[in-house]
Amino acid sequence: MVHVPIYIFHYTYRGQTFTAVVEAGTGSVLANLFPAKSEAPYLLAGGITAMVYLFLAWMSLSTLGAGLALVLGLIVTPLLFLLAVMVASRV
């Protein structure tokens, strides 16, 4: 796993909202001229995914629930992936 320190800044200049990205490893500033997107759909999809997997992990703690959690995990994973694809394509 590689950690790339990136910082995102949102700022307003002359009534327009802009986004700047700073890559902290080199100090490069990457300006973004497009308005910032709403982060709520991404946070919602991530929250749903986290809750589902936390529930499956809790369920797998019991001996009988481990197999069921595995089966449900295999079923729900493609559905959560499709949710992420839908959010990324619409926002």
C-alpha positions in Angstrom: 0.0 0.0 0.0 1.3 3.4 -0.9 0.4 6.6 0.9 0.4 9.7 -1.3 -0.3 12.8 0.8 -2.8 14.9 -1.1 -4.7 17.9 0.3 -7.8 19.3 -1.3 -8.7 23.0 -0.7 -12.0 24.6 -1.6 -11.9 28.4 -1.9 -14.0 31.3 -3.2 -12.5 34.0 -5.4 -14.6 36.8 -6.8 -17.8 34.9 -6.1 -16.8 31.6 -7.8 -15.9 28.4 -5.9 -12.6 26.8 -7.0 -10.7 23.7 -5.9 -7.0 23.3 -5.6 -5.1 20.1 -5.0 -1.7 20.1 -3.3 0.5 17.0 -3.7 2.5 17.2 -0.4 5.3 15.0 -1.5 6.6 17.5 -4.1 4.6 20.6 -3.1 3.0 20.8 -6.5 -0.3 22.7 -6.7 -2.8 21.5 -9.2 -5.5 24.0 -9.9 -9.0 22.8 -10.8 -11.1 25.2 -12.8 -14.3 23.2 -12.4 -16.8 23.8 -9.6 -16.6 21.4 -6.7 -19.0 18.4 -6.7 -21.3 17.5 -3.9 -19.6 14.9 -1.6 -22.9 13.7 -0.1 -23.6 10.9 -2.6 -20.1 9.5 -2.2 -20.3 9.6 1.6 -23.7 8.0 1.5 -22.5 5.1 -0.7 -19.4 4.7 1.5 -21.5 4.7 4.6 -23.9 2.1 3.3 -21.0 -0.1 2.2 -19.3 0.2 5.6 -22.4 -0.6 7.5 -23.1 -3.7 5.4 -19.6 -5.0 5.9 -19.6 -4.2 9.6 -22.9 -6.1 9.9 -21.4 -9.1 8.0 -18.3 -9.0 10.2 -20.5 -9.0 13.3 -22.6 -11.8 12.0 -19.5 -13.9 11.2 -18.5 -13.9 14.9 -20.9 -16.8 15.6 -20.1 -20.3 14.3 -23.4 -20.7 12.4 -23.3 -17.1 11.0 -19.8 -17.4 9.4 -21.0 -19.4 6.4 -24.1 -17.3 6.0 -22.0 -14.1 6.3 -19.7 -15.4 3.5 -22.6 -16.2 1.2 -24.3 -12.9 1.9 -20.9 -11.1 1.3 -20.6 -12.8 -2.1 -24.1 -11.7 -3.0 -23.9 -8.1 -1.7 -20.4 -7.3 -3.1 -21.5 -6.9 -6.7 -24.5 -4.9 -5.6 -22.4 -2.5 -3.6 -20.0 -2.2 -6.5 -22.9 -1.3 -8.9 -24.0 1.3 -6.3 -20.5 2.9 -6.4 -20.4 2.9 -10.2 -23.9 4.5 -10.3 -22.8 7.3 -7.9 -19.6 7.9 -9.8 -21.3 8.1 -13.1 -24.1 10.4 -12.1 -22.3 12.9 -9.9 
